[in-house]
Amino acid sequence: MEYVIVAFRSRSDTIDFSSILKQNGVFCEIVNTPKEAGVGCGLSVKISKGNFYIVKRLVFNANKKSFAGFFAVKQIAGKKIVKSI
């Protein structure tokens, strides 16, 4: 299973961005930021890999100053691999 998280340094920006995605028809979830990412406020927005380019455009249009980055997350043999993208 592979997905992308959108990390912010602000909980309120995370929640606000989740609402922006939903208003634009993008399915998302608020999840705990994987500790392997080493950034953020503890909460991130989880999206499918297929929505990455749409979400990338929306995050830059939203101009959230607390944006910390995008991370690809996958499980391999029970181990979580987190990579900045």
mmCIF file as gemmi writes it, N, C-alpha and C atoms, coordinates in Angstrom:
data_model
loop_
_atom_site.group_PDB
_atom_site.id
_atom_site.type_symbol
_atom_site.label_atom_id
_atom_site.label_alt_id
_atom_site.label_comp_id
_atom_site.label_asym_id
_atom_site.label_entity_id
_atom_site.label_seq_id
_atom_site.pdbx_PDB_ins_code
_atom_site.Cartn_x
_atom_site.Cartn_y
_atom_site.Cartn_z
_atom_site.occupancy
_atom_site.B_iso_or_equiv
_atom_site.pdbx_formal_charge
_atom_site.auth_seq_id
_atom_site.auth_asym_id
_atom_site.pdbx_PDB_model_num
ATOM 1 N N . MET Axp A 1 ? 0.844 -1.182 0 1 0 ? 1 A 1
ATOM 2 C CA . MET Axp A 1 ? 0 0 0 1 0 ? 1 A 1
ATOM 3 C C . MET Axp A 1 ? 0.888 1.243 0 1 0 ? 1 A 1
ATOM 4 N N . GLU Axp A 2 ? 0.627 2.124 -0.934 1 0 ? 2 A 1
ATOM 5 C CA . GLU Axp A 2 ? 1.405 3.359 -1.029 1 0 ? 2 A 1
ATOM 6 C C . GLU Axp A 2 ? 0.458 4.543 -1.108 1 0 ? 2 A 1
ATOM 7 N N . TYR Axp A 3 ? 0.826 5.606 -0.412 1 0 ? 3 A 1
ATOM 8 C CA . TYR Axp A 3 ? 0.024 6.823 -0.417 1 0 ? 3 A 1
ATOM 9 C C . TYR Axp A 3 ? 0.947 8.012 -0.198 1 0 ? 3 A 1
ATOM 10 N N . VAL Axp A 4 ? 0.378 9.211 -0.249 1 0 ? 4 A 1
ATOM 11 C CA . VAL Axp A 4 ? 1.14 10.441 -0.065 1 0 ? 4 A 1
ATOM 12 C C . VAL Axp A 4 ? 0.541 11.203 1.111 1 0 ? 4 A 1
ATOM 13 N N . ILE Axp A 5 ? 1.427 11.811 1.919 1 0 ? 5 A 1
ATOM 14 C CA . ILE Axp A 5 ? 0.937 12.709 2.962 1 0 ? 5 A 1
ATOM 15 C C . ILE Axp A 5 ? 1.412 14.124 2.65 1 0 ? 5 A 1
ATOM 16 N N . VAL Axp A 6 ? 0.555 15.074 3.005 1 0 ? 6 A 1
ATOM 17 C CA . VAL Axp A 6 ? 0.861 16.494 2.869 1 0 ? 6 A 1
ATOM 18 C C . VAL Axp A 6 ? 1.043 17.002 4.291 1 0 ? 6 A 1
ATOM 19 N N . ALA Axp A 7 ? 2.273 17.402 4.628 1 0 ? 7 A 1
ATOM 20 C CA . ALA Axp A 7 ? 2.586 17.794 6.001 1 0 ? 7 A 1
ATOM 21 C C . ALA Axp A 7 ? 2.611 19.314 6.152 1 0 ? 7 A 1
ATOM 22 N N . PHE Axp A 8 ? 2.095 19.762 7.287 1 0 ? 8 A 1
ATOM 23 C CA . PHE Axp A 8 ? 2.098 21.174 7.659 1 0 ? 8 A 1
ATOM 24 C C . PHE Axp A 8 ? 2.678 21.301 9.066 1 0 ? 8 A 1
ATOM 25 N N . ARG Axp A 9 ? 3.144 22.493 9.403 1 0 ? 9 A 1
ATOM 26 C CA . ARG Axp A 9 ? 3.66 22.748 10.751 1 0 ? 9 A 1
ATOM 27 C C . ARG Axp A 9 ? 2.573 23.32 11.666 1 0 ? 9 A 1
ATOM 28 N N . SER Axp A 10 ? 1.362 23.414 11.145 1 0 ? 10 A 1
ATOM 29 C CA . SER Axp A 10 ? 0.237 23.974 11.894 1 0 ? 10 A 1
ATOM 30 C C . SER Axp A 10 ? -0.962 23.033 11.801 1 0 ? 10 A 1
ATOM 31 N N . ARG Axp A 11 ? -1.53 22.722 12.967 1 0 ? 11 A 1
ATOM 32 C CA . ARG Axp A 11 ? -2.715 21.865 12.99 1 0 ? 11 A 1
ATOM 33 C C . ARG Axp A 11 ? -3.878 22.538 12.264 1 0 ? 11 A 1
ATOM 34 N N . SER Axp A 12 ? -4.05 23.833 12.477 1 0 ? 12 A 1
ATOM 35 C CA . SER Axp A 12 ? -5.181 24.523 11.84 1 0 ? 12 A 1
ATOM 36 C C . SER Axp A 12 ? -5.022 24.542 10.319 1 0 ? 12 A 1
ATOM 37 N N . ASP Axp A 13 ? -3.786 24.694 9.812 1 0 ? 13 A 1
ATOM 38 C CA . ASP Axp A 13 ? -3.577 24.645 8.366 1 0 ? 13 A 1
ATOM 39 C C . ASP Axp A 13 ? -3.856 23.247 7.821 1 0 ? 13 A 1
ATOM 40 N N . THR Axp A 14 ? -3.516 22.218 8.578 1 0 ? 14 A 1
ATOM 41 C CA . THR Axp A 14 ? -3.791 20.843 8.162 1 0 ? 14 A 1
ATOM 42 C C . THR Axp A 14 ? -5.299 20.639 8 1 0 ? 14 A 1
ATOM 43 N N . ILE Axp A 15 ? -6.048 21.051 8.995 1 0 ? 15 A 1
ATOM 44 C CA . ILE Axp A 15 ? -7.505 20.889 8.971 1 0 ? 15 A 1
ATOM 45 C C . ILE Axp A 15 ? -8.119 21.746 7.861 1 0 ? 15 A 1
ATOM 46 N N . ASP Axp A 16 ? -7.638 22.978 7.713 1 0 ? 16 A 1
ATOM 47 C CA . ASP Axp A 16 ? -8.138 23.876 6.669 1 0 ? 16 A 1
ATOM 48 C C . ASP Axp A 16 ? -7.86 23.307 5.279 1 0 ? 16 A 1
ATOM 49 N N . PHE Axp A 17 ? -6.651 22.772 5.069 1 0 ? 17 A 1
ATOM 50 C CA . PHE Axp A 17 ? -6.31 22.228 3.761 1 0 ? 17 A 1
ATOM 51 C C . PHE Axp A 17 ? -7.142 20.982 3.448 1 0 ? 17 A 1
ATOM 52 N N . SER Axp A 18 ? -7.418 20.182 4.448 1 0 ? 18 A 1
ATOM 53 C CA . SER Axp A 18 ? -8.286 19.023 4.259 1 0 ? 18 A 1
ATOM 54 C C . SER Axp A 18 ? -9.656 19.475 3.739 1 0 ? 18 A 1
ATOM 55 N N . SER Axp A 19 ? -10.174 20.557 4.293 1 0 ? 19 A 1
ATOM 56 C CA . SER Axp A 19 ? -11.462 21.105 3.84 1 0 ? 19 A 1
ATOM 57 C C . SER Axp A 19 ? -11.381 21.593 2.404 1 0 ? 19 A 1
ATOM 58 N N . ILE Axp A 20 ? -10.258 22.24 2.049 1 0 ? 20 A 1
ATOM 59 C CA . ILE Axp A 20 ? -10.063 22.714 0.673 1 0 ? 20 A 1
ATOM 60 C C . ILE Axp A 20 ? -10.098 21.535 -0.298 1 0 ? 20 A 1
ATOM 61 N N . LEU Axp A 21 ? -9.419 20.454 0.062 1 0 ? 21 A 1
ATOM 62 C CA . LEU Axp A 21 ? -9.409 19.274 -0.807 1 0 ? 21 A 1
ATOM 63 C C . LEU Axp A 21 ? -10.813 18.711 -0.984 1 0 ? 21 A 1
ATOM 64 N N . LYS Axp A 22 ? -11.54 18.584 0.112 1 0 ? 22 A 1
ATOM 65 C CA . LYS Axp A 22 ? -12.903 18.041 0.039 1 0 ? 22 A 1
ATOM 66 C C . LYS Axp A 22 ? -13.81 18.923 -0.811 1 0 ? 22 A 1
ATOM 67 N N . GLN Axp A 23 ? -13.646 20.248 -0.709 1 0 ? 23 A 1
ATOM 68 C CA . GLN Axp A 23 ? -14.433 21.176 -1.52 1 0 ? 23 A 1
ATOM 69 C C . GLN Axp A 23 ? -14.118 21.027 -3.007 1 0 ? 23 A 1
ATOM 70 N N . ASN Axp A 24 ? -12.908 20.531 -3.308 1 0 ? 24 A 1
ATOM 71 C CA . ASN Axp A 24 ? -12.493 20.329 -4.698 1 0 ? 24 A 1
ATOM 72 C C . ASN Axp A 24 ? -12.658 18.88 -5.146 1 0 ? 24 A 1
ATOM 73 N N . GLY Axp A 25 ? -13.381 18.09 -4.36 1 0 ? 25 A 1
ATOM 74 C CA . GLY Axp A 25 ? -13.697 16.721 -4.74 1 0 ? 25 A 1
ATOM 75 C C . GLY Axp A 25 ? -12.568 15.713 -4.581 1 0 ? 25 A 1
ATOM 76 N N . VAL Axp A 26 ? -11.564 16.048 -3.776 1 0 ? 26 A 1
ATOM 77 C CA . VAL Axp A 26 ? -10.431 15.143 -3.56 1 0 ? 26 A 1
ATOM 78 C C . VAL Axp A 26 ? -10.625 14.414 -2.228 1 0 ? 26 A 1
ATOM 79 N N . PHE Axp A 27 ? -10.686 13.081 -2.295 1 0 ? 27 A 1
ATOM 80 C CA . PHE Axp A 27 ? -10.816 12.296 -1.07 1 0 ? 27 A 1
ATOM 81 C C . PHE Axp A 27 ? -9.514 12.404 -0.289 1 0 ? 27 A 1
ATOM 82 N N . CYS Axp A 28 ? -9.639 12.651 1.022 1 0 ? 28 A 1
ATOM 83 C CA . CYS Axp A 28 ? -8.466 12.738 1.882 1 0 ? 28 A 1
ATOM 84 C C . CYS Axp A 28 ? -8.858 12.363 3.306 1 0 ? 28 A 1
ATOM 85 N N . GLU Axp A 29 ? -7.836 12.129 4.112 1 0 ? 29 A 1
ATOM 86 C CA . GLU Axp A 29 ? -8.019 11.843 5.535 1 0 ? 29 A 1
ATOM 87 C C . GLU Axp A 29 ? -6.978 12.622 6.319 1 0 ? 29 A 1
ATOM 88 N N . ILE Axp A 30 ? -7.319 13.016 7.528 1 0 ? 30 A 1
ATOM 89 C CA . ILE Axp A 30 ? -6.324 13.583 8.434 1 0 ? 30 A 1
ATOM 90 C C . ILE Axp A 30 ? -5.757 12.417 9.228 1 0 ? 30 A 1
ATOM 91 N N . VAL Axp A 31 ? -4.424 12.303 9.211 1 0 ? 31 A 1
ATOM 92 C CA . VAL Axp A 31 ? -3.74 11.193 9.875 1 0 ? 31 A 1
ATOM 93 C C . VAL Axp A 31 ? -2.578 11.731 10.704 1 0 ? 31 A 1
ATOM 94 N N . ASN Axp A 32 ? -2.065 10.888 11.591 1 0 ? 32 A 1
ATOM 95 C CA . ASN Axp A 32 ? -0.848 11.243 12.318 1 0 ? 32 A 1
ATOM 96 C C . ASN Axp A 32 ? 0.316 11.26 11.34 1 0 ? 32 A 1
ATOM 97 N N . THR Axp A 33 ? 1.154 12.28 11.442 1 0 ? 33 A 1
ATOM 98 C CA . THR Axp A 33 ? 2.34 12.359 10.595 1 0 ? 33 A 1
ATOM 99 C C . THR Axp A 33 ? 3.306 11.258 11.023 1 0 ? 33 A 1
ATOM 100 N N . PRO Axp A 34 ? 3.768 10.436 10.08 1 0 ? 34 A 1
ATOM 101 C CA . PRO Axp A 34 ? 4.728 9.393 10.45 1 0 ? 34 A 1
ATOM 102 C C . PRO Axp A 34 ? 5.985 10.013 11.054 1 0 ? 34 A 1
ATOM 103 N N . LYS Axp A 35 ? 6.453 9.461 12.155 1 0 ? 35 A 1
ATOM 104 C CA . LYS Axp A 35 ? 7.642 10.019 12.812 1 0 ? 35 A 1
ATOM 105 C C . LYS Axp A 35 ? 8.847 9.982 11.879 1 0 ? 35 A 1
ATOM 106 N N . GLU Axp A 36 ? 8.842 9.058 10.916 1 0 ? 36 A 1
ATOM 107 C CA . GLU Axp A 36 ? 9.946 8.947 9.965 1 0 ? 36 A 1
ATOM 108 C C . GLU Axp A 36 ? 10.076 10.197 9.085 1 0 ? 36 A 1
ATOM 109 N N . ALA Axp A 37 ? 8.994 10.966 8.957 1 0 ? 37 A 1
ATOM 110 C CA . ALA Axp A 37 ? 9.031 12.191 8.153 1 0 ? 37 A 1
ATOM 111 C C . ALA Axp A 37 ? 9.832 13.279 8.866 1 0 ? 37 A 1
ATOM 112 N N . GLY Axp A 38 ? 9.79 13.288 10.178 1 0 ? 38 A 1
ATOM 113 C CA . GLY Axp A 38 ? 10.572 14.243 10.959 1 0 ? 38 A 1
ATOM 114 C C . GLY Axp A 38 ? 10.153 15.695 10.809 1 0 ? 38 A 1
ATOM 115 N N . VAL Axp A 39 ? 8.892 15.941 10.46 1 0 ? 39 A 1
ATOM 116 C CA . VAL Axp A 39 ? 8.412 17.319 10.293 1 0 ? 39 A 1
ATOM 117 C C . VAL Axp A 39 ? 6.974 17.433 10.759 1 0 ? 39 A 1
ATOM 118 N N . GLY Axp A 40 ? 6.534 18.649 10.873 1 0 ? 40 A 1
ATOM 119 C CA . GLY Axp A 40 ? 5.11 18.897 11.038 1 0 ? 40 A 1
ATOM 120 C C . GLY Axp A 40 ? 4.627 19.023 12.462 1 0 ? 40 A 1
ATOM 121 N N . CYS Axp A 41 ? 3.329 19.142 12.558 1 0 ? 41 A 1
ATOM 122 C CA . CYS Axp A 41 ? 2.669 19.386 13.836 1 0 ? 41 A 1
ATOM 123 C C . CYS Axp A 41 ? 2.119 18.109 14.447 1 0 ? 41 A 1
ATOM 124 N N . GLY Axp A 42 ? 2.331 16.991 13.776 1 0 ? 42 A 1
ATOM 125 C CA . GLY Axp A 42 ? 1.775 15.733 14.267 1 0 ? 42 A 1
ATOM 126 C C . GLY Axp A 42 ? 0.589 15.258 13.457 1 0 ? 42 A 1
ATOM 127 N N . LEU Axp A 43 ? 0.002 16.156 12.656 1 0 ? 43 A 1
ATOM 128 C CA . LEU Axp A 43 ? -1.11 15.784 11.785 1 0 ? 43 A 1
ATOM 129 C C . LEU Axp A 43 ? -0.758 16.116 10.343 1 0 ? 43 A 1
ATOM 130 N N . SER Axp A 44 ? -1.193 15.258 9.441 1 0 ? 44 A 1
ATOM 131 C CA . SER Axp A 44 ? -0.988 15.472 8.014 1 0 ? 44 A 1
ATOM 132 C C . SER Axp A 44 ? -2.254 15.088 7.279 1 0 ? 44 A 1
ATOM 133 N N . VAL Axp A 45 ? -2.308 15.457 6.01 1 0 ? 45 A 1
ATOM 134 C CA . VAL Axp A 45 ? -3.412 15.071 5.149 1 0 ? 45 A 1
ATOM 135 C C . VAL Axp A 45 ? -2.936 13.918 4.262 1 0 ? 45 A 1
ATOM 136 N N . LYS Axp A 46 ? -3.661 12.818 4.318 1 0 ? 46 A 1
ATOM 137 C CA . LYS Axp A 46 ? -3.33 11.627 3.519 1 0 ? 46 A 1
ATOM 138 C C . LYS Axp A 46 ? -4.154 11.659 2.239 1 0 ? 46 A 1
ATOM 139 N N . ILE Axp A 47 ? -3.461 11.452 1.107 1 0 ? 47 A 1
ATOM 140 C CA . ILE Axp A 47 ? -4.132 11.422 -0.194 1 0 ? 47 A 1
ATOM 141 C C . ILE Axp A 47 ? -3.654 10.204 -0.975 1 0 ? 47 A 1
ATOM 142 N N . SER Axp A 48 ? -4.396 9.856 -2.011 1 0 ? 48 A 1
ATOM 143 C CA . SER Axp A 48 ? -3.936 8.769 -2.872 1 0 ? 48 A 1
ATOM 144 C C . SER Axp A 48 ? -2.838 9.299 -3.781 1 0 ? 48 A 1
ATOM 145 N N . LYS Axp A 49 ? -1.965 8.412 -4.17 1 0 ? 49 A 1
ATOM 146 C CA . LYS Axp A 49 ? -0.851 8.766 -5.052 1 0 ? 49 A 1
ATOM 147 C C . LYS Axp A 49 ? -1.364 9.353 -6.374 1 0 ? 49 A 1
ATOM 148 N N . GLY Axp A 50 ? -2.495 8.868 -6.848 1 0 ? 50 A 1
ATOM 149 C CA . GLY Axp A 50 ? -3.058 9.327 -8.11 1 0 ? 50 A 1
ATOM 150 C C . GLY Axp A 50 ? -3.532 10.772 -8.092 1 0 ? 50 A 1
ATOM 151 N N . ASN Axp A 51 ? -3.775 11.326 -6.918 1 0 ? 51 A 1
ATOM 152 C CA . ASN Axp A 51 ? -4.228 12.719 -6.796 1 0 ? 51 A 1
ATOM 153 C C . ASN Axp A 51 ? -3.093 13.697 -6.533 1 0 ? 51 A 1
ATOM 154 N N . PHE Axp A 52 ? -1.858 13.221 -6.557 1 0 ? 52 A 1
ATOM 155 C CA . PHE Axp A 52 ? -0.718 14.052 -6.161 1 0 ? 52 A 1
ATOM 156 C C . PHE Axp A 52 ? -0.642 15.372 -6.929 1 0 ? 52 A 1
ATOM 157 N N . TYR Axp A 53 ? -0.74 15.347 -8.255 1 0 ? 53 A 1
ATOM 158 C CA . TYR Axp A 53 ? -0.55 16.57 -9.035 1 0 ? 53 A 1
ATOM 159 C C . TYR Axp A 53 ? -1.671 17.579 -8.821 1 0 ? 53 A 1
ATOM 160 N N . ILE Axp A 54 ? -2.886 17.1 -8.64 1 0 ? 54 A 1
ATOM 161 C CA . ILE Axp A 54 ? -4.011 17.99 -8.337 1 0 ? 54 A 1
ATOM 162 C C . ILE Axp A 54 ? -3.78 18.649 -6.981 1 0 ? 54 A 1
ATOM 163 N N . VAL Axp A 55 ? -3.387 17.837 -6 1 0 ? 55 A 1
ATOM 164 C CA . VAL Axp A 55 ? -3.171 18.335 -4.64 1 0 ? 55 A 1
ATOM 165 C C . VAL Axp A 55 ? -1.981 19.288 -4.604 1 0 ? 55 A 1
ATOM 166 N N . LYS Axp A 56 ? -0.95 18.981 -5.364 1 0 ? 56 A 1
ATOM 167 C CA . LYS Axp A 56 ? 0.228 19.858 -5.411 1 0 ? 56 A 1
ATOM 168 C C . LYS Axp A 56 ? -0.171 21.258 -5.872 1 0 ? 56 A 1
ATOM 169 N N . ARG Axp A 57 ? -0.988 21.319 -6.91 1 0 ? 57 A 1
ATOM 170 C CA . ARG Axp A 57 ? -1.464 22.613 -7.404 1 0 ? 57 A 1
ATOM 171 C C . ARG Axp A 57 ? -2.294 23.334 -6.345 1 0 ? 57 A 1
ATOM 172 N N . LEU Axp A 58 ? -3.173 22.59 -5.67 1 0 ? 58 A 1
ATOM 173 C CA . LEU Axp A 58 ? -4.038 23.193 -4.655 1 0 ? 58 A 1
ATOM 174 C C . LEU Axp A 58 ? -3.251 23.7 -3.452 1 0 ? 58 A 1
ATOM 175 N N . VAL Axp A 59 ? -2.222 22.961 -3.039 1 0 ? 59 A 1
ATOM 176 C CA . VAL Axp A 59 ? -1.453 23.393 -1.866 1 0 ? 59 A 1
ATOM 177 C C . VAL Axp A 59 ? -0.688 24.679 -2.17 1 0 ? 59 A 1
ATOM 178 N N . PHE Axp A 60 ? -0.159 24.806 -3.367 1 0 ? 60 A 1
ATOM 179 C CA . PHE Axp A 60 ? 0.561 26.031 -3.699 1 0 ? 60 A 1
ATOM 180 C C . PHE Axp A 60 ? -0.393 27.205 -3.91 1 0 ? 60 A 1
ATOM 181 N N . ASN Axp A 61 ? -1.58 26.941 -4.435 1 0 ? 61 A 1
ATOM 182 C CA . ASN Axp A 61 ? -2.589 27.993 -4.57 1 0 ? 61 A 1
ATOM 183 C C . ASN Axp A 61 ? -3.12 28.452 -3.214 1 0 ? 61 A 1
ATOM 184 N N . ALA Axp A 62 ? -3.158 27.547 -2.237 1 0 ? 62 A 1
ATOM 185 C CA . ALA Axp A 62 ? -3.656 27.873 -0.899 1 0 ? 62 A 1
ATOM 186 C C . ALA Axp A 62 ? -2.674 28.761 -0.134 1 0 ? 62 A 1
ATOM 187 N N . ASN Axp A 63 ? -1.397 28.749 -0.533 1 0 ? 63 A 1
ATOM 188 C CA . ASN Axp A 63 ? -0.363 29.603 0.062 1 0 ? 63 A 1
ATOM 189 C C . ASN Axp A 63 ? -0.292 29.468 1.583 1 0 ? 63 A 1
ATOM 190 N N . LYS Axp A 64 ? -0.24 28.234 2.059 1 0 ? 64 A 1
ATOM 191 C CA . LYS Axp A 64 ? -0.111 27.969 3.494 1 0 ? 64 A 1
ATOM 192 C C . LYS Axp A 64 ? 1.36 28.068 3.884 1 0 ? 64 A 1
ATOM 193 N N . LYS Axp A 65 ? 1.69 29.033 4.713 1 0 ? 65 A 1
ATOM 194 C CA . LYS Axp A 65 ? 3.086 29.256 5.093 1 0 ? 65 A 1
ATOM 195 C C . LYS Axp A 65 ? 3.651 28.119 5.94 1 0 ? 65 A 1
ATOM 196 N N . SER Axp A 66 ? 2.792 27.325 6.558 1 0 ? 66 A 1
ATOM 197 C CA . SER Axp A 66 ? 3.267 26.229 7.399 1 0 ? 66 A 1
ATOM 198 C C . SER Axp A 66 ? 3.461 24.929 6.622 1 0 ? 66 A 1
ATOM 199 N N . PHE Axp A 67 ? 3.268 24.959 5.302 1 0 ? 67 A 1
ATOM 200 C CA . PHE Axp A 67 ? 3.455 23.751 4.481 1 0 ? 67 A 1
ATOM 201 C C . PHE Axp A 67 ? 4.873 23.217 4.687 1 0 ? 67 A 1
ATOM 202 N N . ALA Axp A 68 ? 4.978 21.921 5.001 1 0 ? 68 A 1
ATOM 203 C CA . ALA Axp A 68 ? 6.284 21.306 5.305 1 0 ? 68 A 1
ATOM 204 C C . ALA Axp A 68 ? 6.759 20.345 4.223 1 0 ? 68 A 1
ATOM 205 N N . GLY Axp A 69 ? 5.867 19.904 3.341 1 0 ? 69 A 1
ATOM 206 C CA . GLY Axp A 69 ? 6.299 19.043 2.254 1 0 ? 69 A 1
ATOM 207 C C . GLY Axp A 69 ? 5.368 17.878 1.981 1 0 ? 69 A 1
ATOM 208 N N . PHE Axp A 70 ? 5.718 17.175 0.906 1 0 ? 70 A 1
ATOM 209 C CA . PHE Axp A 70 ? 5.006 15.963 0.492 1 0 ? 70 A 1
ATOM 210 C C . PHE Axp A 70 ? 5.891 14.764 0.803 1 0 ? 70 A 1
ATOM 211 N N . PHE Axp A 71 ? 5.273 13.681 1.238 1 0 ? 71 A 1
ATOM 212 C CA . PHE Axp A 71 ? 6.007 12.466 1.551 1 0 ? 71 A 1
ATOM 213 C C . PHE Axp A 71 ? 5.263 11.254 1.002 1 0 ? 71 A 1
ATOM 214 N N . ALA Axp A 72 ? 5.995 10.401 0.3 1 0 ? 72 A 1
ATOM 215 C CA . ALA Axp A 72 ? 5.443 9.119 -0.147 1 0 ? 72 A 1
ATOM 216 C C . ALA Axp A 72 ? 5.634 8.136 0.997 1 0 ? 72 A 1
ATOM 217 N N . VAL Axp A 73 ? 4.587 7.386 1.29 1 0 ? 73 A 1
ATOM 218 C CA . VAL Axp A 73 ? 4.637 6.418 2.391 1 0 ? 73 A 1
ATOM 219 C C . VAL Axp A 73 ? 4.251 5.053 1.842 1 0 ? 73 A 1
ATOM 220 N N . LYS Axp A 74 ? 5.061 4.05 2.15 1 0 ? 74 A 1
ATOM 221 C CA . LYS Axp A 74 ? 4.694 2.69 1.758 1 0 ? 74 A 1
ATOM 222 C C . LYS Axp A 74 ? 5.129 1.715 2.833 1 0 ? 74 A 1
ATOM 223 N N . GLN Axp A 75 ? 4.419 0.609 2.903 1 0 ? 75 A 1
ATOM 224 C CA . GLN Axp A 75 ? 4.716 -0.463 3.848 1 0 ? 75 A 1
ATOM 225 C C . GLN Axp A 75 ? 5.425 -1.576 3.101 1 0 ? 75 A 1
ATOM 226 N N . ILE Axp A 76 ? 6.58 -1.955 3.576 1 0 ? 76 A 1
ATOM 227 C CA . ILE Axp A 76 ? 7.315 -3.069 2.988 1 0 ? 76 A 1
ATOM 228 C C . ILE Axp A 76 ? 7.708 -4.001 4.117 1 0 ? 76 A 1
ATOM 229 N N . ALA Axp A 77 ? 7.208 -5.219 4.05 1 0 ? 77 A 1
ATOM 230 C CA . ALA Axp A 77 ? 7.49 -6.244 5.061 1 0 ? 77 A 1
ATOM 231 C C . ALA Axp A 77 ? 7.24 -5.716 6.472 1 0 ? 77 A 1
ATOM 232 N N . GLY Axp A 78 ? 6.127 -4.995 6.646 1 0 ? 78 A 1
ATOM 233 C CA . GLY Axp A 78 ? 5.753 -4.486 7.96 1 0 ? 78 A 1
ATOM 234 C C . GLY Axp A 78 ? 6.512 -3.244 8.397 1 0 ? 78 A 1
ATOM 235 N N . LYS Axp A 79 ? 7.408 -2.747 7.558 1 0 ? 79 A 1
ATOM 236 C CA . LYS Axp A 79 ? 8.182 -1.555 7.894 1 0 ? 79 A 1
ATOM 237 C C . LYS Axp A 79 ? 7.674 -0.37 7.069 1 0 ? 79 A 1
ATOM 238 N N . LYS Axp A 80 ? 7.501 0.783 7.714 1 0 ? 80 A 1
ATOM 239 C CA . LYS Axp A 80 ? 7.018 1.97 7.033 1 0 ? 80 A 1
ATOM 240 C C . LYS Axp A 80 ? 8.212 2.721 6.434 1 0 ? 80 A 1
ATOM 241 N N . ILE Axp A 81 ? 8.146 2.953 5.128 1 0 ? 81 A 1
ATOM 242 C CA . ILE Axp A 81 ? 9.185 3.699 4.409 1 0 ? 81 A 1
ATOM 243 C C . ILE Axp A 81 ? 8.601 5.052 4.032 1 0 ? 81 A 1
ATOM 244 N N . VAL Axp A 82 ? 9.246 6.133 4.453 1 0 ? 82 A 1
ATOM 245 C CA . VAL Axp A 82 ? 8.772 7.488 4.195 1 0 ? 82 A 1
ATOM 246 C C . VAL Axp A 82 ? 9.858 8.223 3.418 1 0 ? 82 A 1
ATOM 247 N N . LYS Axp A 83 ? 9.462 8.786 2.269 1 0 ? 83 A 1
ATOM 248 C CA . LYS Axp A 83 ? 10.42 9.469 1.406 1 0 ? 83 A 1
ATOM 249 C C . LYS Axp A 83 ? 9.856 10.825 0.976 1 0 ? 83 A 1
ATOM 250 N N . SER Axp A 84 ? 10.647 11.868 1.124 1 0 ? 84 A 1
ATOM 251 C CA . SER Axp A 84 ? 10.246 13.191 0.681 1 0 ? 84 A 1
ATOM 252 C C . SER Axp A 84 ? 10.149 13.213 -0.844 1 0 ? 84 A 1
ATOM 253 N N . ILE Axp A 85 ? 9.071 13.844 -1.345 1 0 ? 85 A 1
ATOM 254 C CA . ILE Axp A 85 ? 8.924 13.947 -2.808 1 0 ? 85 A 1
ATOM 255 C C . ILE Axp A 85 ? 8.68 15.388 -3.208 1 0 ? 85 A 1
